[in-house]
Amino acid sequence: MLSFEHQFATLPEPLWMACQPTPVSQPALIVFNERLAETLGVKTGLKSKSDDATLAQWFSGNQLPPGAEPRALGYAGHQFGNFVPQLGDGRALLLGEVVDQNGIRRDVQLKGSGRTPFSRGGDGRSPLGPVLREYLVSEFMAAMGVPTTRALAAVSTGERVVRQLPEPGAVFTRVASSHIRVGTFQFAAVRRDEAALKALADHVIERHYPEAASADDPYLALLEAVVARQAALVARWMSLGFIHGVMNTDNCSIAGETIDYGPCAFMEQFDPQKVYSSIDQGKRYAFDNQPAIAQWNLARFAETLLPLMREEGDTVVEQATDIIRRFEPLFDAEQRRLHADKLGLAADSDQAVTLMEALESQMHQGRMDMTATFDALTHFASTSSETHKEALLALTTQPNELAAWLDKWQAVQVASQDSERLAAMRRANPVVIPRNHRIQEVINAAYEGDFAPFHSLLAVVTQPFDESAEARRLAAPATENEQVLRTFCGT
């Protein structure tokens, strides 16, 4: 049983609106994350069909879990650089907060549960495909230790959702440290509601950054803490080839978690300007642009906090600007550490950045798959065998150039090689990722009523270092005919 609390509801009502989910005709449980549920205090066992039926009712919105008080949250946002003063949860409802077994307050939210006051003419529903995608990708990210929202449940609705074509509908249950975004602050700021803005900032400090409360200027300290978390987060994305797809300010979490997995994907053939989102025609959110966009989003956050900060005028603008400028060195430091891990080098190696830049150039020019390259490099690092070297060279269209890079890398890597370094290298380089074509296979099967492929892929991507035959099968890069070059939001 979830034990709900409702701290967010103590904030002024422009930041939320009470709303009930819209019932669905035939809710059926697709998947329930028992391990996550246990950390939230849910004890079901899932041993009977009655358990499944109860969970389907709860997590479709047909019957609220005891203590839930659903609310749609308000926020604004810069969407592809254009400011929209009111967006909000158009198809999501916060059921409440749960303090987990580690003492951490977590939001529990339904996504796809029907219209809200923020729906702006939308149906408030979600197709099945985006629900399965978010479940797989967010749970993979959690398994890799990347800060992320989590997947608690997915329920099919027995109804059709019309996008380009009618599709099966589903409801997703998301767990997050909070659903407060840069856009939430923009929502309060654009209304010039300083009382609501201060209440929101104080709430965030108490919930996420309590150390900021004792600073000379708590709101300047809040900005500094959020910048640091975002810099570390985006560096983690880049290390895995993750492309968020829609880094709007309303998709930028103040808690420093990956949130809103819409048209996201993991880069396969390495290309710094890779875009998968069907709506990103100008490549604003291309892979290599993500750090700069995160910094831009944080500048928008800083703008909302200026009225709360102790200093005024040019002084406070200079203070905030200085903190925003710290994003780049913070990002670079975290990326340097991650580069060292991925290459099997000592954390303080002065060669990590140079070697990584050269390898990325090789991957781009040699049309190499990013995940397969680092997996093969990890095997070669641990064995130095000619077999593993040949397997690595087989991944590129330019084997001579890659062989020359390997000689330079080995000269550095061997000097720092030990079991701890090799273990760190393995932890940085997954065997398997949720590849685009595998996700599409899962979605296609599910649309035909077969969820077995989804469960198989979920089992593998939540054990991303598995070397089993099934993991290796699902880890294989897409053939030319299997490639998925565009992903869609699903809203």
Salt bridges, closest charged atoms under 4 A:
GLU5 OE1 - ARG105 NH2 2.75
GLU69 OE2 - HIS6 NE2 3.90
GLU69 OE1 - ARG71 NH2 3.06
GLU97 OE1 - ARG105 NH1 3.10
ASP100 OD2 - ARG106 NH1 2.93
ASP107 OD2 - HIS179 ND1 3.02
ASP107 OD1 - ARG207 NH2 2.69
ASP123 OD2 - ARG163 NH1 2.87
GLU134 OE1 - LYS111 NZ 2.72
GLU134 OE2 - ARG174 NH1 3.24
GLU139 OE1 - ARG150 NH2 2.74
ASP202 OD2 - LYS198 NZ 2.84
GLU224 OE2 - ARG326 NH1 2.58
ASP260 OD1 - LYS111 NZ 4.00
ASP260 OD1 - ARG174 NH1 2.93
ASP260 OD2 - ARG181 NH1 2.51
GLU268 OE1 - ARG435 NH1 3.56
ASP271 OD1 - HIS364 NE2 3.63
GLU303 OE2 - ARG300 NH2 2.72
GLU311 OE2 - ARG310 NE 3.97
ASP322 OD2 - ARG326 NH2 2.71
GLU334 OE2 - ARG337 NH2 2.69
ASP341 OD2 - ARG337 NH1 3.40
ASP341 OD1 - ARG421 NH1 3.30
ASP369 OD2 - ARG435 NH1 2.85
ASP375 OD1 - HIS379 NE2 3.60
ASP375 OD1 - ARG426 NH2 2.91
ASP375 OD2 - ARG472 NH1 2.56
GLU441 OE1 - ARG438 NH1 3.07
GLU467 OE2 - HIS379 NE2 3.25
GLU467 OE2 - ARG426 NH1 3.42
GLU467 OE1 - ARG472 NH2 2.51
GLU470 OE2 - ARG473 NH2 2.98
GLU482 OE1 - HIS437 NE2 3.80
